């Protein structure tokens, strides 16, 4: 393996001095509020990533977060350099906006109060018997779940019913779904009449994603919801059924808006929702941080519900054997080659080629539990970049969140940063 292992830290003057090497201390990540539960989040190792940036970043270049996900790079480093935040999933750009662009106008509006009247009108138009009392036996609870899920077959008399129709009795109750639809409706109305701008709108959607995550009866993702098979599981599910979307939204709205107004910095940040090939093809020389998926599961399966919240496009749902599948998945879910063992090596080769063609530098996160052996990946990087690049790697141990995908909620992994810098 013709790859150097570097541990030294470059020292320089201020980060703002063009052409001078930055110090590690210049890349200390800022504290930022996380907004959703996200599998594989890098929030816990941002200091390690910042040390990597210090070794390859030049102050006149943007930082490109190529697979931004829940946007830890924008949250941690958005004050230091222009960020290009990219992910093929649309919800990622919404979250990134909250960390990068000031929401100047939305604080003038009480979103929950505006939504309350809409909620009451919609609830009155729905069939009776959909609300969840505190104490139920298992049989009655499952009958109530069935009445909620039956809304999938209902013809609705009011607009903004996407979640009420598609997701009642799944991760959320019908009442919770009505709140989700109604808050989205209020945000649309405020944006459409120009009372708020796009950054305000995105912050509101981000708060709604947060409320969805913390009222969901699942483990934090939306691959499949739980069924009440025992009294114990029924009680736990009902605890979440009775949580208030409005309360979670309001609390996050107040705290996130305060953070946003105090910390979002105008550095000509860009929000992009492209396949990684297309993003790389459009780049000028940059420093690219790449955190592609490690496992065989596709993020579009785990986070389709928040993708639908952002798009709000009444998607066609996946059908199997004549029935809509339990996960209520969109039929247009993105399938990443990094999650397919027969395609992952070629996907990385394409990634390395795109970095070279844009004359950029690369900081790549990967783990020893990935779809390709880490030693094989390092060899591929070294051979792909060739003599025009210096390639090396560094390791750190940390807990990788599985979000309930495996029996353990998290597992100890060795995280590698593979760095490639033009000579």
C-alpha atoms as one frame of an Amber mdcrd trajectory, in Angstrom:
protein
   0.000   0.000   0.000   1.826   3.074  -1.273   0.118   5.538   1.056   1.675
   7.759   3.694   0.208   8.092   7.185   0.521  11.686   8.376   0.028  12.957
  11.889   1.719  16.323  11.758  -0.319  19.526  11.966   0.420  22.407   9.630
   0.802  25.786  11.334   0.102  29.155   9.740  -1.350  32.608  10.235  -5.039
  33.594  10.194  -7.486  31.543   8.151  -8.486  34.641   6.239  -5.026  35.172
   4.778  -5.287  33.905   1.204  -2.616  31.391   0.272  -1.355  30.844   3.845
  -1.797  27.538   5.618  -4.451  27.560   8.349  -3.948  26.412  11.902  -5.862
  23.497  13.393  -7.387  25.911  15.911  -8.879  27.872  13.007 -11.042  24.832
  12.198 -12.551  24.198  15.607 -16.233  23.451  14.894 -18.877  25.715  16.371
 -21.635  24.342  18.593 -24.845  23.974  16.605 -28.317  22.519  17.294 -29.026
  19.161  15.697 -32.565  18.942  14.390 -33.361  15.326  13.451 -32.262  11.850
  14.459 -29.909  10.767  11.690 -28.160   7.493  11.013 -24.394   7.859  10.683
 -24.267  11.507  11.760 -20.743  12.922  11.963 -21.631  15.487  14.630 -19.593
  13.625  17.247 -16.344  13.666  15.216 -16.416  17.203  13.814 -13.231  18.136
  15.666 -11.434  15.250  13.916 -12.848  16.400  10.565 -11.781  19.980  11.328
  -8.224  18.768  11.880  -8.403  17.226   8.417  -9.668  20.459   6.874  -6.745
  22.320   8.443  -4.334  20.062   6.573  -5.800  20.479   3.084  -8.008  23.579
   2.979  -6.887  26.863   1.485  -8.777  29.954   2.649  -9.783  31.055  -0.842
 -11.597  27.781  -1.611 -15.132  26.717  -0.702 -15.847  23.628   1.380 -18.090
  21.219  -0.521 -20.194  18.807   1.541 -20.867  16.274  -1.209 -23.239  13.954
   0.699 -24.559  16.451   3.217 -27.314  14.388   4.894 -28.232  16.131   8.151
 -25.631  18.835   7.433 -23.088  18.494  10.232 -20.509  20.269   8.036 -22.764
  23.292   7.521 -23.675  23.304  11.183 -20.112  22.977  12.431 -18.124  24.961
   9.866 -20.550  27.350   8.157 -18.925  30.333   9.870 -15.438  29.555   8.525
 -15.723  29.345   4.745 -18.216  29.353   1.877 -20.098  26.052   2.033 -21.557
  24.236  -0.963 -23.981  21.803   0.677 -25.090  19.044  -1.688 -27.260  15.978
  -1.318 -29.582  14.252  -3.761 -32.250  14.264  -1.035 -34.108  17.577  -0.953
 -34.545  17.657   2.831 -30.787  18.104   3.220 -30.765  21.510   1.525 -33.615
  22.600   3.799 -31.616  21.733   6.919 -28.438  23.310   5.523 -30.275  26.565
   4.875 -31.117  26.798   8.570 -27.411  26.674   9.457 -26.200  28.941   6.639
 -28.842  31.605   5.843 -30.517  34.038   8.243 -34.271  33.722   8.675 -35.034
  37.422   9.043 -38.825  37.526   8.945 -40.456  34.370  10.284 -40.041  35.417
  13.917 -42.852  37.934  13.410 -45.394  35.104  13.061 -46.888  32.623  15.522
 -46.953  29.599  13.236 -48.675  27.327  15.760 -51.511  29.783  16.389 -52.003
  30.270  12.662 -52.107  26.498  12.167 -54.494  25.855  15.066 -57.583  27.141
  13.263 -56.696  25.110  10.178 -56.245  22.003  12.328 -59.651  22.392  13.976
 -61.402  22.741  10.617 -59.678  19.633   9.256 -60.332  17.503  12.329 -64.024
  18.363  12.172 -64.126  17.119   8.570 -62.639  13.712   9.434 -64.540  10.637
  10.663 -65.083  10.428  14.420 -63.153   8.088  16.699 -59.584   8.822  15.599
 -58.143  10.330  18.798 -56.061   8.324  21.269 -57.149   8.259  24.939 -54.547
   7.514  27.570 -55.815   4.114  28.711 -56.789   1.423  26.209 -56.620  -2.348
  26.157 -54.631  -3.978  23.383 -57.638  -4.976  21.279 -59.235  -1.527  21.386
 -55.898   0.137  20.659 -55.368  -1.913  17.504 -58.915  -1.202  16.347 -58.133
   2.508  16.772 -54.902   2.062  14.805 -56.946   0.470  12.030 -59.383   3.401
  11.900 -56.465   5.807  11.574 -54.866   3.762   8.788 -58.181   3.518   6.943
 -57.834   7.213   6.047 -55.550   6.004   3.252 -58.745   5.076   1.378 -60.631
   8.319   2.151 -61.475  10.943  -0.466 -60.579  14.217   1.223 -62.672  17.369
   1.023 -59.838  19.717   2.030 -56.435  20.571   0.584 -53.128  19.830   2.317
 -54.051  16.295   3.373 -50.955  14.416   2.171 -49.771  13.201   5.583 -53.272
  12.712   6.949 -54.073  10.384   4.058 -50.764   8.548   3.653 -49.392   8.278
   7.186 -52.229   8.286   9.749 -51.801   5.304  12.081 -48.257   4.630  10.893
 -45.487   6.701  12.506 -48.033   9.312  13.599 -51.675   9.489  14.556 -54.255
  11.148  12.340 -54.307  14.162  14.657 -50.518  14.501  14.466 -50.662  14.201
  10.668 -53.292  16.949  10.514 -50.885  19.186  12.419 -48.043  18.313  10.044
 -50.208  19.136   7.013 -51.543  22.328   8.575 -48.167  23.756   9.606 -46.897
  23.031   6.095 -49.961  24.837   4.707 -49.325  27.913   6.875 -45.652  28.038
   5.841 -46.653  27.813   2.171 -49.189  30.611   2.548 -46.703  32.918   4.275
 -44.100  32.242   1.604 -46.520  32.544  -1.299 -47.767  35.953  -0.119 -44.149
  37.064   0.445 -44.523  37.560   4.168 -41.463  35.351   4.616 -38.478  34.547
   2.406 -37.022  31.215   1.408 -34.622  31.066   4.394 -37.584  31.635   6.742
 -39.572  28.945   4.977 -36.697  26.460   5.212 -36.249  27.104   8.926 -39.945
  26.456   9.485 -39.756  23.182   7.550 -36.686  22.174   9.542 -38.577  22.701
  12.795 -41.408  20.586  11.415 -38.948  17.791  10.543 -37.776  17.960  14.147
 -41.335  17.718  15.469 -41.991  14.732  13.196 -38.853  12.948  14.416 -39.649
  13.351  18.100 -43.354  12.506  17.928 -42.846   9.476  15.680 -43.517   6.089
  17.289 -40.504   4.677  15.420 -36.820   4.717  16.331 -36.025   7.958  14.525
 -36.186   6.793  10.937 -39.115   5.863   8.686 -38.198   2.457   7.258 -41.126
   0.754   9.013 -43.398   1.682  11.862 -44.019  -0.536  14.891 -47.129  -2.648
  15.484 -48.633  -3.058  18.941 -48.207  -6.781  19.558 -48.007  -6.680  23.338
 -49.406  -4.502  26.098 -45.912  -3.115  26.697 -45.387  -2.114  23.047 -48.911
  -0.663  22.941 -48.192   1.580  25.919 -44.960   2.811  24.393 -46.553   3.499
  20.999 -49.492   5.282  22.613 -47.085   7.495  24.542 -45.851   8.830  21.193
 -49.344   8.943  19.683 -50.252  11.446  22.404 -47.216  13.706  21.894 -47.900
  17.201  20.556 -46.468  18.100  17.146 -47.302  21.734  17.919 -45.328  21.725
  21.185 -42.229  20.153  19.662 -42.421  22.545  16.732 -42.799  25.608  18.954
 -39.898  24.722  21.262 -37.517  23.999  18.406 -38.701  27.075  16.508 -37.815
  29.416  19.374 -34.387  27.921  20.072 -33.389  27.345  16.443 -34.395  30.826
  15.341 -32.317  32.346  18.131 -29.315  30.279  17.060 -29.888  31.104  13.399
 -30.047  34.865  13.903 -26.952  34.828  16.096 -24.820  32.437  14.029 -25.847
  32.152  10.367 -23.170  34.002   8.401 -23.425  35.249   4.826 -20.407  33.733
   3.074 -22.029  33.126  -0.324 -23.094  29.637   0.701 -24.819  27.464  -1.902
 -27.505  24.798  -1.472 -27.502  22.051  -4.102 -29.672  18.942  -4.566 -27.804
  16.893  -7.160 -26.372  13.459  -7.728 -22.721  13.507  -6.719 -21.607  13.114
 -10.356 -23.481  16.262 -11.388 -22.290  18.254  -8.398 -18.649  17.368  -9.078
 -19.024  18.257 -12.766 -20.113  21.805 -11.866 -17.332  22.568  -9.368 -14.472
  24.987  -9.529 -11.359  23.987  -7.506 -12.619  23.317  -3.966 -12.039  21.251
  -0.863 -14.523  18.391  -0.993 -15.736  16.534   2.078 -17.327  13.223   1.069
 -19.282  11.073   3.514 -21.030   8.519   1.280 -23.261   5.772   2.712 -21.417
   2.877   4.326 -24.113   0.181   4.456 -26.448  -1.714   2.159 -29.498   0.276
   3.326 -30.532   3.291   1.268 -31.090   6.580   3.082 -34.075   7.240   0.828
 -35.800   4.308   2.542 -35.030   5.552   6.038 -35.920   9.219   5.443 -38.571
   9.157   2.716 -41.139  10.808   4.993 -39.151  14.025   5.469 -38.322  14.012
   1.751 -42.068  13.948   1.127 -42.589  16.753   3.654 -40.176  18.985   1.732
 -41.453  18.090  -1.730 -45.101  17.850  -0.635 -45.914  16.305  -3.976 -48.482
  13.590  -3.147 -46.155  10.831  -4.364 -47.185   7.488  -5.770 -46.541   4.888
  -3.070 -44.789   1.593  -3.651 -47.103  -1.392  -4.202 -46.258  -5.073  -3.711
 -48.634  -7.953  -4.418 -51.418  -5.456  -5.032 -51.021  -3.720  -1.648 -49.294
  -0.493  -0.639 -46.212  -1.594   1.279 -46.092  -1.069   5.028 -43.282   1.480
   4.787 -45.438   3.738   2.544 -42.321   4.359   0.409 -42.200   6.690  -2.566
 -41.757   4.844  -5.868 -39.086   7.335  -6.947 -36.653   6.648  -4.084 -33.006
   7.192  -4.969 -30.837   4.062  -4.962 -27.208   4.889  -4.147 -24.422   2.872
  -5.813 -22.446   3.249  -2.577 -25.033   0.936  -0.951 -24.688  -1.804  -3.592
 -21.697  -4.103  -3.195 -21.350  -4.766  -6.927 -21.302  -1.014  -7.693 -19.451
   0.563  -4.772 -15.911   0.272  -6.177 -16.916   1.912  -9.460 -18.808   4.612
  -7.528 -15.640   5.506  -5.611 -13.581   5.486  -8.814 -16.075   7.947 -10.337
 -15.881  10.081  -7.191 -12.087  10.241  -7.339 -12.188  11.075 -11.056 -14.640
  13.918 -10.408 -12.399  15.363  -7.715  -9.408  15.269 -10.067 -11.303  16.785
 -13.002 -12.411  19.736 -10.854  -8.798  20.128  -9.634 -10.086  19.881  -6.072
  -8.760  18.353  -2.864 -10.606  15.603  -0.994 -11.365  14.644   2.577 -13.238
  11.300   2.553 -14.908   9.700   5.586 -15.294   5.940   5.609 -15.335   3.170
   8.199 -14.070  -0.348   8.699 -17.689  -1.550   8.518 -18.343  -0.207   5.002
 -19.359  -1.888   1.763 -15.746  -1.948   0.567 -12.712  -2.955   2.601 -10.965
   0.161   3.929  -7.514  -1.019   2.800  -8.889  -1.655  -0.696 -10.439   1.813
  -0.712  -7.181   3.474   0.321  -5.309   1.583  -2.424  -7.957   2.667  -4.953
  -7.585   6.298  -3.882  -3.804   6.156  -4.139  -3.834   4.606  -7.623  -6.675
   6.817  -8.892  -5.126  10.129  -7.855  -1.637   9.248  -9.016   1.483  11.350
  -8.681  -0.281  14.729  -8.932  -1.784  14.165  -5.490  -0.444  13.358  -2.070
  -2.730  10.741  -0.471  -2.766   9.710   3.192  -5.185   8.583   5.886  -5.849
   8.951   9.597  -8.128   7.008  11.939 -10.359   7.624  14.938 -12.607   5.303
  16.959 -16.171   6.407  17.605 -19.746   5.172  18.079 -21.648   4.950  14.790
 -25.420   5.394  15.202 -27.452   2.580  13.593 -30.848   4.144  14.536 -32.267
   0.719  15.368 -31.310  -0.742  11.980 -29.293  -3.360  13.866 -29.911  -4.947
  17.264 -27.527  -2.435  18.816 -28.454   1.260  18.661 -24.811   2.149  18.024
 -21.589   0.270  17.455 -17.914   1.047  17.867 -16.267   1.614  14.494 -12.945
   2.846  13.256 -13.521   5.947  11.174 -10.912   6.753   8.541 -10.265  10.101
   6.885  -8.656   9.577   3.495  -7.091  12.816   2.305  -5.954  13.679  -1.190
  -4.255  17.029  -1.846  -2.927  18.317  -5.134   0.818  18.791  -5.092
